[in-house]
């Protein structure tokens, strides 16, 4: 098999996959995968398509061109439809041709020509989107809290607080919150000379996506029709401020793409009427969003230690699902029942009534439903370390004055205590059988 790398070009035309195959070698499947390894540094807050790669026989050539207008309102929670044309001069396209691939929510082959030289279909794809970093961080000493502005398409926020105590020891606290503020009373009370810092980053939402409706001069609100295979019903949310100054919100469902809101115009204070619409997915789509966490935003006189919470590749856990059956929803191939792309059946739970659980970009080991947080834990003959907040540690770890290294690369060995010789960031280290680094 060879991989043909395809760039999504900003041209308003259909996707074209041009294939040349030997006679009699009927093409039954064309696989199109999002090429996450080729993603360059993206501008936060801007939807985009990744490059794609097509896996095919040696004599298959392919080109994909996408219409960027299919991204609705720069909204990463609304899937875009990409039309596909597949051609074969040899007439080798199977009557039951399928399209499959990772990073694609669902695929459809709508038609195969009688002479088997052409097929047309569609991909339903969520755009990739990196969250903006939180802005307007502010330390409110009087109320002992840090606050920040909300980030669009964020569901939660990750907070790291680090301070230096009176003995010169560095203390770090990590938490997740759905609020746009967090208590830092402990840091303020115990930081020596006011030496503390806070880092905050946004975590993707799992809420369904809304688009703004356009209100015309005739008093009708209208919106773009979604692909019927994604949703054929809409939830319309109408909000405004009434004459009495109170906020009013009304919701209803419809299969139409417009609604008369002239009555609300008369009731609303000038400029306060807003109509938003979301498609009602035929299946919960939140796990298919291709939204990456934001960069850290920081504040304070001391640098918050985020080293244990860094993500080497913020796109690694995204688009981790595969469309495999024509017209069906994608199958999640990483997030559910797997550990860093490796089935939990392969690594095992290690304990009765125990299982791995991924929380955003970190891992927990649950025993009877409770995250293990007591430090070292041997699981299937491998040693792991779990921090006090219940997350598996990766990277360098200092315990009782000696250093260990827990594998940080994504894979089945992530978090495993290293032994023997290992190169880390260009330097060679030696670890004993007990994991202690001999030359740190």
C-alpha beads as a LAMMPS data file, in Angstrom:
LAMMPS data file: protein, C-alpha beads

440 atoms
439 bonds

1 atom types
1 bond types

-500.0 500.0 xlo xhi
-500.0 500.0 ylo yhi
-500.0 500.0 zlo zhi

Masses

1 110.0

Atoms # bond

1 1 1 0.000 0.000 0.000
2 1 1 1.164 3.520 -0.641
3 1 1 -0.077 6.791 0.781
4 1 1 -0.941 9.681 -1.495
5 1 1 -0.871 12.948 0.426
6 1 1 -3.632 15.392 -0.364
7 1 1 -3.988 19.030 0.583
8 1 1 -7.413 20.553 1.084
9 1 1 -7.330 23.547 -1.236
10 1 1 -9.453 26.675 -0.687
11 1 1 -11.332 26.390 -3.987
12 1 1 -15.087 26.108 -4.416
13 1 1 -15.332 22.741 -6.141
14 1 1 -15.892 19.107 -5.375
15 1 1 -13.355 16.714 -3.983
16 1 1 -11.914 14.575 -6.767
17 1 1 -10.202 11.264 -6.257
18 1 1 -8.813 10.070 -9.586
19 1 1 -7.942 6.412 -9.634
20 1 1 -6.206 4.207 -12.175
21 1 1 -6.355 0.488 -11.456
22 1 1 -5.591 -2.688 -13.367
23 1 1 -8.483 -4.204 -15.296
24 1 1 -10.487 -6.766 -13.353
25 1 1 -9.021 -5.508 -10.049
26 1 1 -12.245 -4.001 -8.781
27 1 1 -11.858 -1.198 -6.257
28 1 1 -14.149 -1.973 -3.326
29 1 1 -12.955 0.694 -0.899
30 1 1 -11.201 4.056 -0.977
31 1 1 -9.691 5.013 2.382
32 1 1 -9.192 8.691 3.169
33 1 1 -7.478 9.618 6.442
34 1 1 -6.862 12.951 8.118
35 1 1 -3.072 13.377 8.162
36 1 1 -2.577 14.675 11.698
37 1 1 1.219 14.377 11.447
38 1 1 1.293 17.055 8.749
39 1 1 -0.636 19.710 10.664
40 1 1 1.415 22.881 10.965
41 1 1 1.013 25.479 13.697
42 1 1 -2.552 26.710 13.387
43 1 1 -4.018 30.112 14.171
44 1 1 -6.130 29.784 17.291
45 1 1 -9.792 30.566 16.778
46 1 1 -9.838 29.754 13.043
47 1 1 -11.484 26.632 11.577
48 1 1 -9.462 24.750 8.983
49 1 1 -9.232 21.428 7.186
50 1 1 -6.190 19.178 7.622
51 1 1 -4.330 17.570 4.768
52 1 1 -5.647 14.158 3.867
53 1 1 -3.912 11.027 2.697
54 1 1 -5.460 8.366 0.503
55 1 1 -4.376 4.779 0.945
56 1 1 -4.617 2.889 -2.310
57 1 1 -2.836 0.459 -4.625
58 1 1 0.499 1.469 -6.158
59 1 1 -1.091 2.756 -9.359
60 1 1 -3.757 4.899 -7.716
61 1 1 -3.473 8.687 -7.884
62 1 1 -5.724 11.039 -5.914
63 1 1 -6.501 14.730 -5.494
64 1 1 -8.883 16.332 -2.985
65 1 1 -10.281 19.835 -3.314
66 1 1 -12.661 21.179 -0.647
67 1 1 -15.000 24.146 -0.649
68 1 1 -14.141 26.141 2.460
69 1 1 -17.550 27.816 2.394
70 1 1 -18.872 24.544 3.784
71 1 1 -17.454 25.624 7.159
72 1 1 -20.440 27.374 8.714
73 1 1 -19.817 30.588 10.675
74 1 1 -16.283 29.451 11.602
75 1 1 -18.017 27.015 13.954
76 1 1 -16.101 23.786 14.775
77 1 1 -19.214 22.141 16.248
78 1 1 -21.039 22.037 12.906
79 1 1 -19.890 19.388 10.381
80 1 1 -18.972 20.414 6.838
81 1 1 -20.052 18.440 3.780
82 1 1 -17.322 17.678 1.230
83 1 1 -18.413 16.247 -2.118
84 1 1 -16.333 13.435 -3.597
85 1 1 -15.912 12.211 -7.169
86 1 1 -13.988 8.997 -7.844
87 1 1 -13.060 8.066 -11.414
88 1 1 -11.466 5.013 -13.018
89 1 1 -10.659 4.895 -16.729
90 1 1 -10.425 1.112 -16.420
91 1 1 -14.005 0.859 -15.180
92 1 1 -12.822 -0.819 -11.979
93 1 1 -15.115 0.803 -9.417
94 1 1 -17.131 -1.825 -7.617
95 1 1 -20.922 -1.444 -7.664
96 1 1 -20.821 -1.574 -3.866
97 1 1 -17.914 0.870 -3.507
98 1 1 -17.309 2.232 0.006
99 1 1 -15.352 5.146 1.434
100 1 1 -13.746 4.822 4.862
101 1 1 -11.245 6.804 6.856
102 1 1 -10.186 8.370 10.133
103 1 1 -11.009 11.940 11.034
104 1 1 -14.243 11.691 9.047
105 1 1 -17.563 11.598 10.862
106 1 1 -19.407 9.648 8.169
107 1 1 -19.128 8.809 4.465
108 1 1 -21.630 8.192 1.702
109 1 1 -21.297 6.799 -1.824
110 1 1 -24.373 8.113 -3.622
111 1 1 -23.842 6.708 -7.124
112 1 1 -21.620 4.365 -9.150
113 1 1 -21.986 4.727 -12.933
114 1 1 -23.230 1.835 -15.060
115 1 1 -19.816 1.437 -16.718
116 1 1 -18.049 1.590 -13.328
117 1 1 -15.870 4.527 -14.371
118 1 1 -17.228 7.131 -11.956
119 1 1 -18.669 7.341 -8.464
120 1 1 -19.883 10.305 -6.447
121 1 1 -20.226 10.606 -2.700
122 1 1 -19.841 12.818 0.357
123 1 1 -17.703 13.160 3.448
124 1 1 -19.128 14.719 6.582
125 1 1 -16.149 16.262 8.391
126 1 1 -15.745 18.474 11.444
127 1 1 -13.245 21.301 10.856
128 1 1 -10.141 21.398 13.033
129 1 1 -10.028 24.255 15.524
130 1 1 -7.629 25.320 18.260
131 1 1 -9.169 27.145 21.191
132 1 1 -7.966 30.653 21.929
133 1 1 -6.011 31.073 25.155
134 1 1 -7.980 32.689 28.007
135 1 1 -7.637 36.470 28.120
136 1 1 -7.953 39.207 30.728
137 1 1 -6.468 37.170 33.582
138 1 1 -6.828 39.066 36.820
139 1 1 -5.787 38.350 40.412
140 1 1 -8.364 39.588 42.907
141 1 1 -6.422 39.582 46.176
142 1 1 -9.395 40.776 48.217
143 1 1 -11.456 37.731 47.221
144 1 1 -8.409 35.454 46.848
145 1 1 -9.245 34.308 43.350
146 1 1 -8.042 34.521 39.770
147 1 1 -10.485 35.228 36.959
148 1 1 -10.441 35.313 33.151
149 1 1 -12.729 35.891 30.173
150 1 1 -14.724 32.971 28.796
151 1 1 -13.363 31.259 25.683
152 1 1 -15.687 30.412 22.811
153 1 1 -16.206 26.633 22.390
154 1 1 -14.530 25.894 25.719
155 1 1 -16.350 23.563 28.092
156 1 1 -13.955 23.742 31.029
157 1 1 -10.681 25.316 32.104
158 1 1 -7.507 23.736 33.439
159 1 1 -5.764 25.688 36.199
160 1 1 -2.223 25.277 37.565
161 1 1 -1.145 27.306 40.617
162 1 1 2.494 27.286 41.793
163 1 1 3.972 29.114 44.787
164 1 1 7.190 29.127 46.835
165 1 1 6.704 28.580 50.574
166 1 1 8.757 30.075 53.412
167 1 1 11.222 27.166 53.252
168 1 1 11.919 27.761 49.574
169 1 1 9.937 24.719 48.452
170 1 1 7.893 24.942 45.277
171 1 1 4.287 23.798 45.619
172 1 1 1.997 23.159 42.644
173 1 1 -1.760 22.576 42.548
174 1 1 -3.722 21.402 39.491
175 1 1 -7.488 21.523 38.978
176 1 1 -10.255 21.686 36.382
177 1 1 -13.254 24.009 36.604
178 1 1 -16.263 24.982 34.513
179 1 1 -16.160 28.503 35.971
180 1 1 -14.147 31.476 34.731
181 1 1 -12.647 32.027 38.174
182 1 1 -10.751 29.910 40.688
183 1 1 -9.772 30.269 44.345
184 1 1 -6.064 30.885 45.031
185 1 1 -6.415 31.497 48.763
186 1 1 -3.888 28.777 49.617
187 1 1 -1.235 30.319 47.364
188 1 1 -1.866 33.831 48.658
189 1 1 -1.690 32.652 52.286
190 1 1 1.424 30.506 51.948
191 1 1 3.500 32.137 49.204
192 1 1 6.691 33.604 50.628
193 1 1 7.126 37.193 49.527
194 1 1 4.159 36.903 47.179
195 1 1 5.955 34.395 44.934
196 1 1 3.154 32.616 43.111
197 1 1 1.869 32.237 39.574
198 1 1 -1.215 30.912 37.795
199 1 1 -1.611 29.271 34.388
200 1 1 -4.990 28.686 32.741
201 1 1 -5.938 26.992 29.485
202 1 1 -9.253 26.189 27.809
203 1 1 -10.559 22.640 27.316
204 1 1 -12.948 21.831 24.408
205 1 1 -16.705 21.863 24.837
206 1 1 -18.997 18.889 24.383
207 1 1 -22.049 21.079 23.792
208 1 1 -23.901 20.980 20.452
209 1 1 -23.049 23.786 18.076
210 1 1 -25.229 26.793 17.310
211 1 1 -25.204 29.136 14.320
212 1 1 -26.621 32.649 14.179
213 1 1 -29.805 33.043 12.163
214 1 1 -30.218 36.059 9.876
215 1 1 -33.262 38.227 10.565
216 1 1 -34.573 39.775 7.345
217 1 1 -36.549 42.941 6.738
218 1 1 -39.683 40.788 6.448
219 1 1 -39.270 39.691 10.074
220 1 1 -38.221 36.143 9.196
221 1 1 -35.184 34.468 10.747
222 1 1 -33.421 32.100 8.327
223 1 1 -30.452 29.743 8.508
224 1 1 -28.406 27.336 6.405
225 1 1 -29.820 23.846 5.949
226 1 1 -27.578 21.097 7.307
227 1 1 -26.798 17.888 5.474
228 1 1 -29.903 15.739 5.976
229 1 1 -27.753 12.776 6.946
230 1 1 -26.482 14.785 9.917
231 1 1 -29.734 16.392 11.047
232 1 1 -33.149 17.163 9.559
233 1 1 -34.569 18.956 12.586
234 1 1 -33.463 22.178 14.263
235 1 1 -33.657 23.683 17.712
236 1 1 -34.287 27.419 17.467
237 1 1 -33.421 29.618 20.443
238 1 1 -34.912 33.129 20.541
239 1 1 -33.650 35.521 23.206
240 1 1 -34.266 39.197 23.851
241 1 1 -34.618 41.814 26.572
242 1 1 -38.206 42.904 27.115
243 1 1 -39.554 46.368 27.850
244 1 1 -39.348 45.594 31.585
245 1 1 -35.621 44.919 31.302
246 1 1 -35.913 41.166 31.843
247 1 1 -34.150 38.615 29.635
248 1 1 -36.557 36.287 27.813
249 1 1 -35.522 33.031 26.108
250 1 1 -37.781 30.767 24.043
251 1 1 -36.911 27.464 22.359
252 1 1 -38.761 25.328 19.833
253 1 1 -38.071 22.671 17.202
254 1 1 -38.761 22.732 13.482
255 1 1 -37.794 21.006 10.234
256 1 1 -37.953 24.282 8.320
257 1 1 -35.032 26.660 7.704
258 1 1 -36.859 29.878 8.553
259 1 1 -39.313 31.235 11.115
260 1 1 -41.357 34.390 11.496
261 1 1 -40.028 36.335 14.511
262 1 1 -41.755 39.652 13.784
263 1 1 -43.780 39.327 16.988
264 1 1 -40.592 39.144 19.019
265 1 1 -39.198 42.205 17.236
266 1 1 -42.114 44.232 18.571
267 1 1 -41.594 42.913 22.123
268 1 1 -37.813 43.286 22.314
269 1 1 -35.797 46.322 23.230
270 1 1 -33.962 47.662 20.187
271 1 1 -30.894 45.612 19.306
272 1 1 -31.477 42.836 21.852
273 1 1 -33.222 40.201 19.699
274 1 1 -30.979 37.241 18.851
275 1 1 -31.921 33.986 17.106
276 1 1 -29.560 31.007 17.172
277 1 1 -30.095 27.575 15.648
278 1 1 -28.524 24.157 16.062
279 1 1 -29.133 20.971 14.156
280 1 1 -30.471 18.100 16.242
281 1 1 -27.875 15.386 15.484
282 1 1 -29.209 11.919 14.798
283 1 1 -26.545 10.822 17.259
284 1 1 -24.513 12.692 19.902
285 1 1 -21.611 14.163 17.952
286 1 1 -19.589 15.799 20.727
287 1 1 -16.912 13.088 20.717
288 1 1 -16.277 13.801 17.028
289 1 1 -15.413 17.475 17.471
290 1 1 -11.895 18.252 16.247
291 1 1 -11.215 20.967 18.828
292 1 1 -7.770 21.262 20.423
293 1 1 -6.955 22.693 23.838
294 1 1 -5.620 26.237 23.998
295 1 1 -2.164 27.449 24.921
296 1 1 -1.561 28.453 28.532
297 1 1 -2.318 31.992 29.686
298 1 1 -0.277 33.047 32.719
299 1 1 -0.253 35.675 35.443
300 1 1 1.699 36.324 38.643
301 1 1 5.225 37.068 39.809
302 1 1 6.288 33.407 39.598
303 1 1 6.019 30.940 36.711
304 1 1 3.366 28.271 37.235
305 1 1 4.862 24.801 36.715
306 1 1 2.829 23.261 33.880
307 1 1 5.479 20.687 32.922
308 1 1 3.408 17.717 34.096
309 1 1 0.452 18.854 32.035
310 1 1 2.048 19.687 28.719
311 1 1 0.755 17.984 25.576
312 1 1 3.411 17.095 22.995
313 1 1 0.889 16.976 20.155
314 1 1 -2.431 18.630 20.898
315 1 1 -3.983 17.000 17.822
316 1 1 -2.971 13.456 18.755
317 1 1 -6.210 12.568 20.503
318 1 1 -8.390 14.363 17.962
319 1 1 -10.040 12.829 14.923
320 1 1 -9.587 9.488 16.659
321 1 1 -12.593 7.883 15.049
322 1 1 -13.144 6.068 11.796
323 1 1 -16.012 6.026 9.315
324 1 1 -16.226 2.397 8.197
325 1 1 -19.742 1.732 6.928
326 1 1 -21.470 3.742 4.224
327 1 1 -24.051 6.078 5.717
328 1 1 -23.272 5.111 9.300
329 1 1 -21.744 7.139 12.092
330 1 1 -18.053 6.843 12.765
331 1 1 -16.690 4.317 15.211
332 1 1 -14.547 5.791 17.975
333 1 1 -11.253 3.921 17.786
334 1 1 -9.298 5.563 20.623
335 1 1 -11.272 7.410 23.250
336 1 1 -13.654 4.668 24.312
337 1 1 -12.125 1.539 25.822
338 1 1 -8.614 2.249 24.650
339 1 1 -5.422 3.613 26.116
340 1 1 -3.242 5.782 23.882
341 1 1 -4.410 3.969 20.743
342 1 1 -3.893 0.532 22.328
343 1 1 -6.861 -1.534 23.392
344 1 1 -7.241 -1.887 27.148
345 1 1 -7.530 -5.604 26.474
346 1 1 -3.880 -5.480 25.380
347 1 1 -2.564 -3.720 28.472
348 1 1 -5.157 -5.061 30.869
349 1 1 -6.468 -3.387 33.977
350 1 1 -4.064 -5.148 36.332
351 1 1 -6.585 -5.262 39.182
352 1 1 -10.050 -6.628 39.673
353 1 1 -12.690 -3.924 39.275
354 1 1 -10.094 -1.557 37.772
355 1 1 -9.969 0.310 34.487
356 1 1 -8.180 3.123 32.671
357 1 1 -10.040 6.382 32.051
358 1 1 -8.990 9.324 29.892
359 1 1 -9.927 12.776 31.202
360 1 1 -9.219 15.447 28.573
361 1 1 -5.511 14.805 27.833
362 1 1 -4.592 12.942 31.024
363 1 1 -5.143 9.388 32.264
364 1 1 -6.539 8.014 35.491
365 1 1 -6.531 4.476 36.864
366 1 1 -9.856 3.725 38.524
367 1 1 -10.185 1.066 41.214
368 1 1 -13.810 0.451 42.121
369 1 1 -14.576 3.691 40.327
370 1 1 -12.128 5.800 42.380
371 1 1 -8.986 7.342 40.774
372 1 1 -5.793 5.910 42.304
373 1 1 -3.699 8.792 43.737
374 1 1 -1.213 7.146 46.087
375 1 1 1.954 7.392 44.002
376 1 1 3.558 4.207 42.702
377 1 1 1.350 1.439 41.312
378 1 1 2.385 -1.784 39.591
379 1 1 0.021 -2.694 36.759
380 1 1 0.644 -5.773 34.605
381 1 1 4.304 -5.906 35.726
382 1 1 4.900 -2.237 34.820
383 1 1 5.370 0.587 37.323
384 1 1 3.350 3.798 37.015
385 1 1 3.128 6.869 39.220
386 1 1 -0.140 8.646 39.996
387 1 1 -0.127 12.190 41.362
388 1 1 -2.230 13.358 44.293
389 1 1 -4.925 14.605 41.914
390 1 1 -5.283 11.089 40.493
391 1 1 -3.587 11.624 37.123
392 1 1 -0.876 9.372 35.698
393 1 1 2.506 11.110 35.744
394 1 1 4.688 11.355 32.632
395 1 1 8.174 12.781 32.194
396 1 1 10.703 13.449 34.960
397 1 1 9.678 12.742 38.545
398 1 1 11.592 13.480 41.759
399 1 1 10.712 11.337 44.783
400 1 1 12.658 11.543 48.055
401 1 1 15.591 13.245 46.363
402 1 1 16.043 10.741 43.518
403 1 1 14.914 11.043 39.912
404 1 1 12.785 8.740 37.766
405 1 1 11.477 9.046 34.231
406 1 1 7.977 7.963 33.196
407 1 1 7.615 7.510 29.443
408 1 1 6.072 10.650 27.936
409 1 1 5.693 9.586 24.310
410 1 1 2.186 8.626 23.234
411 1 1 1.764 4.874 22.870
412 1 1 1.122 1.708 24.842
413 1 1 4.136 2.452 27.091
414 1 1 3.073 5.980 28.081
415 1 1 3.591 6.484 31.814
416 1 1 5.724 3.355 32.277
417 1 1 8.760 3.779 34.569
418 1 1 11.974 3.618 32.533
419 1 1 14.826 1.218 33.291
420 1 1 18.127 0.645 31.506
421 1 1 19.508 3.138 28.989
422 1 1 17.349 5.840 27.426
423 1 1 17.949 8.942 25.299
424 1 1 15.859 11.914 26.438
425 1 1 16.019 15.192 24.539
426 1 1 19.365 14.269 22.992
427 1 1 21.058 13.149 26.217
428 1 1 21.718 9.562 27.346
429 1 1 20.585 8.506 30.799
430 1 1 21.089 5.307 32.780
431 1 1 18.296 3.955 34.979
432 1 1 18.583 1.128 37.488
433 1 1 16.191 -1.801 37.714
434 1 1 14.361 0.196 40.392
435 1 1 13.948 3.109 37.969
436 1 1 16.384 5.447 39.747
437 1 1 18.380 7.620 37.340
438 1 1 22.124 7.169 37.886
439 1 1 23.288 10.297 36.053
440 1 1 20.606 12.954 36.405

Bonds

1 1 1 2
2 1 2 3
3 1 3 4
4 1 4 5
5 1 5 6
6 1 6 7
7 1 7 8
8 1 8 9
9 1 9 10
10 1 10 11
11 1 11 12
12 1 12 13
13 1 13 14
14 1 14 15
15 1 15 16
16 1 16 17
17 1 17 18
18 1 18 19
19 1 19 20
20 1 20 21
21 1 21 22
22 1 22 23
23 1 23 24
24 1 24 25
25 1 25 26
26 1 26 27
27 1 27 28
28 1 28 29
29 1 29 30
30 1 30 31
31 1 31 32
32 1 32 33
33 1 33 34
34 1 34 35
35 1 35 36
36 1 36 37
37 1 37 38
38 1 38 39
39 1 39 40
40 1 40 41
41 1 41 42
42 1 42 43
43 1 43 44
44 1 44 45
45 1 45 46
46 1 46 47
47 1 47 48
48 1 48 49
49 1 49 50
50 1 50 51
51 1 51 52
52 1 52 53
53 1 53 54
54 1 54 55
55 1 55 56
56 1 56 57
57 1 57 58
58 1 58 59
59 1 59 60
60 1 60 61
61 1 61 62
62 1 62 63
63 1 63 64
64 1 64 65
65 1 65 66
66 1 66 67
67 1 67 68
68 1 68 69
69 1 69 70
70 1 70 71
71 1 71 72
72 1 72 73
73 1 73 74
74 1 74 75
75 1 75 76
76 1 76 77
77 1 77 78
78 1 78 79
79 1 79 80
80 1 80 81
81 1 81 82
82 1 82 83
83 1 83 84
84 1 84 85
85 1 85 86
86 1 86 87
87 1 87 88
88 1 88 89
89 1 89 90
90 1 90 91
91 1 91 92
92 1 92 93
93 1 93 94
94 1 94 95
95 1 95 96
96 1 96 97
97 1 97 98
98 1 98 99
99 1 99 100
100 1 100 101
101 1 101 102
102 1 102 103
103 1 103 104
104 1 104 105
105 1 105 106
106 1 106 107
107 1 107 108
108 1 108 109
109 1 109 110
110 1 110 111
111 1 111 112
112 1 112 113
113 1 113 114
114 1 114 115
115 1 115 116
116 1 116 117
117 1 117 118
118 1 118 119
119 1 119 120
120 1 120 121
121 1 121 122
122 1 122 123
123 1 123 124
124 1 124 125
125 1 125 126
126 1 126 127
127 1 127 128
128 1 128 129
129 1 129 130
130 1 130 131
131 1 131 132
132 1 132 133
133 1 133 134
134 1 134 135
135 1 135 136
136 1 136 137
137 1 137 138
138 1 138 139
139 1 139 140
140 1 140 141
141 1 141 142
142 1 142 143
143 1 143 144
144 1 144 145
145 1 145 146
146 1 146 147
147 1 147 148
148 1 148 149
149 1 149 150
150 1 150 151
151 1 151 152
152 1 152 153
153 1 153 154
154 1 154 155
155 1 155 156
156 1 156 157
157 1 157 158
158 1 158 159
159 1 159 160
160 1 160 161
161 1 161 162
162 1 162 163
163 1 163 164
164 1 164 165
165 1 165 166
166 1 166 167
167 1 167 168
168 1 168 169
169 1 169 170
170 1 170 171
171 1 171 172
172 1 172 173
173 1 173 174
174 1 174 175
175 1 175 176
176 1 176 177
177 1 177 178
178 1 178 179
179 1 179 180
180 1 180 181
181 1 181 182
182 1 182 183
183 1 183 184
184 1 184 185
185 1 185 186
186 1 186 187
187 1 187 188
188 1 188 189
189 1 189 190
190 1 190 191
191 1 191 192
192 1 192 193
193 1 193 194
194 1 194 195
195 1 195 196
196 1 196 197
197 1 197 198
198 1 198 199
199 1 199 200
200 1 200 201
201 1 201 202
202 1 202 203
203 1 203 204
204 1 204 205
205 1 205 206
206 1 206 207
207 1 207 208
208 1 208 209
209 1 209 210
210 1 210 211
211 1 211 212
212 1 212 213
213 1 213 214
214 1 214 215
215 1 215 216
216 1 216 217
217 1 217 218
218 1 218 219
219 1 219 220
220 1 220 221
221 1 221 222
222 1 222 223
223 1 223 224
224 1 224 225
225 1 225 226
226 1 226 227
227 1 227 228
228 1 228 229
229 1 229 230
230 1 230 231
231 1 231 232
232 1 232 233
233 1 233 234
234 1 234 235
235 1 235 236
236 1 236 237
237 1 237 238
238 1 238 239
239 1 239 240
240 1 240 241
241 1 241 242
242 1 242 243
243 1 243 244
244 1 244 245
245 1 245 246
246 1 246 247
247 1 247 248
248 1 248 249
249 1 249 250
250 1 250 251
251 1 251 252
252 1 252 253
253 1 253 254
254 1 254 255
255 1 255 256
256 1 256 257
257 1 257 258
258 1 258 259
259 1 259 260
260 1 260 261
261 1 261 262
262 1 262 263
263 1 263 264
264 1 264 265
265 1 265 266
266 1 266 267
267 1 267 268
268 1 268 269
269 1 269 270
270 1 270 271
271 1 271 272
272 1 272 273
273 1 273 274
274 1 274 275
275 1 275 276
276 1 276 277
277 1 277 278
278 1 278 279
279 1 279 280
280 1 280 281
281 1 281 282
282 1 282 283
283 1 283 284
284 1 284 285
285 1 285 286
286 1 286 287
287 1 287 288
288 1 288 289
289 1 289 290
290 1 290 291
291 1 291 292
292 1 292 293
293 1 293 294
294 1 294 295
295 1 295 296
296 1 296 297
297 1 297 298
298 1 298 299
299 1 299 300
300 1 300 301
301 1 301 302
302 1 302 303
303 1 303 304
304 1 304 305
305 1 305 306
306 1 306 307
307 1 307 308
308 1 308 309
309 1 309 310
310 1 310 311
311 1 311 312
312 1 312 313
313 1 313 314
314 1 314 315
315 1 315 316
316 1 316 317
317 1 317 318
318 1 318 319
319 1 319 320
320 1 320 321
321 1 321 322
322 1 322 323
323 1 323 324
324 1 324 325
325 1 325 326
326 1 326 327
327 1 327 328
328 1 328 329
329 1 329 330
330 1 330 331
331 1 331 332
332 1 332 333
333 1 333 334
334 1 334 335
335 1 335 336
336 1 336 337
337 1 337 338
338 1 338 339
339 1 339 340
340 1 340 341
341 1 341 342
342 1 342 343
343 1 343 344
344 1 344 345
345 1 345 346
346 1 346 347
347 1 347 348
348 1 348 349
349 1 349 350
350 1 350 351
351 1 351 352
352 1 352 353
353 1 353 354
354 1 354 355
355 1 355 356
356 1 356 357
357 1 357 358
358 1 358 359
359 1 359 360
360 1 360 361
361 1 361 362
362 1 362 363
363 1 363 364
364 1 364 365
365 1 365 366
366 1 366 367
367 1 367 368
368 1 368 369
369 1 369 370
370 1 370 371
371 1 371 372
372 1 372 373
373 1 373 374
374 1 374 375
375 1 375 376
376 1 376 377
377 1 377 378
378 1 378 379
379 1 379 380
380 1 380 381
381 1 381 382
382 1 382 383
383 1 383 384
384 1 384 385
385 1 385 386
386 1 386 387
387 1 387 388
388 1 388 389
389 1 389 390
390 1 390 391
391 1 391 392
392 1 392 393
393 1 393 394
394 1 394 395
395 1 395 396
396 1 396 397
397 1 397 398
398 1 398 399
399 1 399 400
400 1 400 401
401 1 401 402
402 1 402 403
403 1 403 404
404 1 404 405
405 1 405 406
406 1 406 407
407 1 407 408
408 1 408 409
409 1 409 410
410 1 410 411
411 1 411 412
412 1 412 413
413 1 413 414
414 1 414 415
415 1 415 416
416 1 416 417
417 1 417 418
418 1 418 419
419 1 419 420
420 1 420 421
421 1 421 422
422 1 422 423
423 1 423 424
424 1 424 425
425 1 425 426
426 1 426 427
427 1 427 428
428 1 428 429
429 1 429 430
430 1 430 431
431 1 431 432
432 1 432 433
433 1 433 434
434 1 434 435
435 1 435 436
436 1 436 437
437 1 437 438
438 1 438 439
439 1 439 440
